[in-house]
Amino acid sequence: MTYLEITIVGPPVSHQSKNKSKLLAWKNEVRSAAATEWQRNPPLKVPLQVIVAYYHEGPEIRLDNDNFVKPIQDALNQLIYEDDRQLTDTIIRKTSIDTAIVARGKSAVLLAAFAHGEPFVHIVVRDAPSHANPVG
């Protein structure tokens, strides 16, 4: 089940950023967007998967996956989920916004962000997949 799906226009901010006010503003922007969708529901208590995709300008970017997802996970902590230890799976993707995509079956939230035409971050929180089968 998908619990949250949001997009935020603009680039993410790295956990390693030396500009701490910019990092705090980014976390607050993520948390505010999530809170608007979440509408005061209590935090989840189940194992979860977080999917974060950054649709950026140009063919590639210099931003480490773990450094740009950490502030997002922190922003959702104690709002969407009680504790980030509940996150058993994280998928991180960086893709040029100019890459051709298959639109059929995609969410209205994601398609609306593409229609806007600006780089954006797409965040999904859903039930963790079964771990009955090992990876590999």
C-alpha positions in Angstrom: 0.0 0.0 0.0 1.2 3.5 -0.8 0.8 5.9 2.2 2.4 9.0 0.8 3.4 10.4 -2.6 4.6 13.9 -3.1 6.8 15.9 -5.4 8.9 18.9 -4.6 10.1 21.3 -7.4 13.8 22.0 -7.4 17.0 20.1 -6.4 17.4 18.3 -3.1 20.0 19.5 -0.6 22.8 17.1 0.5 23.2 16.0 4.1 26.8 17.1 3.6 25.9 20.7 2.7 28.0 23.3 4.4 25.0 25.7 4.2 23.1 24.5 7.2 20.3 27.1 6.8 19.7 25.8 3.2 19.7 22.2 4.5 17.2 23.1 7.3 15.0 25.0 4.8 15.0 21.9 2.5 14.0 19.6 5.4 11.2 22.0 6.3 10.0 22.1 2.7 9.9 18.3 2.5 8.2 18.0 5.9 5.6 20.7 5.0 4.7 19.0 1.7 4.4 15.7 3.5 2.3 17.2 6.3 -0.1 18.8 3.8 -0.7 15.3 2.3 -0.7 13.4 5.6 -3.3 15.7 7.2 -2.5 14.9 10.8 -2.8 11.1 10.6 -0.7 9.4 13.3 2.8 8.1 12.3 2.9 4.6 10.8 4.3 1.8 12.9 4.9 -0.8 10.1 8.0 -1.7 8.0 8.2 0.7 5.1 9.9 1.3 1.8 10.9 4.8 0.7 11.5 5.6 -2.9 13.2 8.9 -3.8 13.8 9.9 -7.4 15.4 13.2 -8.4 14.6 14.3 -12.0 17.4 16.7 -12.7 18.8 18.9 -15.5 21.5 17.5 -17.7 22.8 14.0 -18.2 24.3 13.5 -14.7 24.8 15.3 -11.4 27.4 15.3 -8.6 25.2 14.4 -5.7 25.7 11.2 -3.7 22.6 9.1 -3.3 23.0 8.6 0.5 23.6 12.3 1.1 20.5 13.5 -0.7 18.1 10.9 0.7 19.1 11.3 4.4 17.5 14.8 4.9 14.3 13.5 3.2 14.2 10.5 5.6 14.8 12.8 8.5 12.1 15.2 7.5 9.5 12.4 7.4 10.6 10.9 10.7 8.0 11.2 13.5 5.5 12.5 10.9 4.9 9.7 8.4 6.6 7.0 10.4 7.5 6.8 14.1 11.2 6.0 13.6 13.4 5.7 10.6 14.4 2.3 11.8 11.1 1.1 10.2 12.7 1.8 6.8 13.7 -1.7 5.6 14.1 -0.7 1.9 15.1 2.5 0.2 15.2 3.0 -3.6 17.1 6.0 -4.8 17.2 7.2 -8.4 18.7 10.1 -10.2 17.4 10.6 -13.8 17.6 13.4 -16.3 14.2 15.1 -16.6 14.7 14.9 -20.4 14.7 11.1 -20.4 11.8 9.6 -22.2 9.4 7.9 -19.8 6.5 5.5 -20.1 3.5 7.5 -18.9 0.9 4.7 -19.0 0.1 3.5 -15.5 2.1 6.3 -13.7 0.5 8.3 -10.9 -1.1 11.6 -11.5 1.2 13.1 -8.9 4.3 12.1 -10.9 2.8 13.1 -14.3 1.8 16.5 -12.9 5.4 17.1 -11.9 6.7 16.2 -15.3 4.1 18.5 -16.9 5.4 21.4 -14.8 8.7 21.0 -16.7 11.1 21.8 -13.9 13.6 19.5 -12.0 11.9 17.9 -9.1 12.1 15.2 -6.4 9.5 12.5 -6.2 9.0 10.8 -2.8 6.9 7.7 -2.2 6.4 5.9 1.2 4.8 2.5 1.0 4.6 -0.9 2.7 8.0 -2.7 2.7 8.1 -5.6 0.3 8.3 -9.2 1.6 11.7 -10.2 2.7 10.9 -13.9 2.4 13.2 -14.2 -0.7 16.8 -13.0 -0.3 18.1 -10.3 -2.6 20.3 -11.6 -5.4 
